[in-house]
Amino acid sequence: MGIGLGIILLVIGAILYWALDVNIPGVSDNTLGIILMVVGALAIVLALIVNQQRTRRTTVVDDRREPPAV
């Protein structure tokens, strides 16, 4: 979910920055686009870091066997 959300935020931010000229009272659409692109990139990086930590787990198997009977 983190990577998908990051991509969506990047796309919305890029559209606001380069494609649209919307008059939002109190906020510049270019500033909002830059903020959304930065947050989207941060979400992608954090999702990749969390996924990497999740796959770096090690499993230790303790195999205790009885010696063979003579």
N, C-alpha and C positions, 0 to 999 in steps of 0.2 A: 504494500500500500504506500510506503514512503517514496519509492521511486516514481510511481504513477502520479502521486500528488505533486512531487517536485517538477515533473514534466508539465503537468497542467498549469502550475504556477508560472513556470518559465514561458509557456506559450501565451498565457493571458498577459503577463508582463510585457512580452515582446509586442503583442498586438496593441496594448495601450501606449507603448513607447513609440513605435514606428508607424502604425497603421491608422490609428484613430486620433481625431482631434475633438475631444469631448470637454465640455466646460463643467467640471465638477466644482461646486462652490467650496472654497477653502483649501483645495488640494490641486496641485498641478498633475495633469495626467501623465506627463513625462516622469515626474518624481515617483508617482505611484507605480508606473511600469518598471522603473529601476528597482524599487523596493521589492516588488513581486518577483523579479528575475533573481535578485540576490537571495531571497528566502527560498525560492525554488531550487537554486543551485545548492544551498545549504542543506535542504531536505534530501536531495539526492546523495550528497556526500555523507550525511549522517546515516542514511539508509544503507549505503554500501559498507560503512564502518561497522554498523550493528550486524549486518549479514556476515561480514568477514569474521567477527568475533564469535558468531554463532557456529560457524563451520570449523573453527580452530579447536574444537574440543578433542581431548584425547581420552581413550578408554583403556583402563588397566584391567586385565583379566588375571585373577588369582586362581591358578589351577593347582589345587592340593589333592594329590592322589596318594592312596595308601601304597606302601611298598608291596611288591608281589609276595604272596605266601610261599614258603618253601616246603 
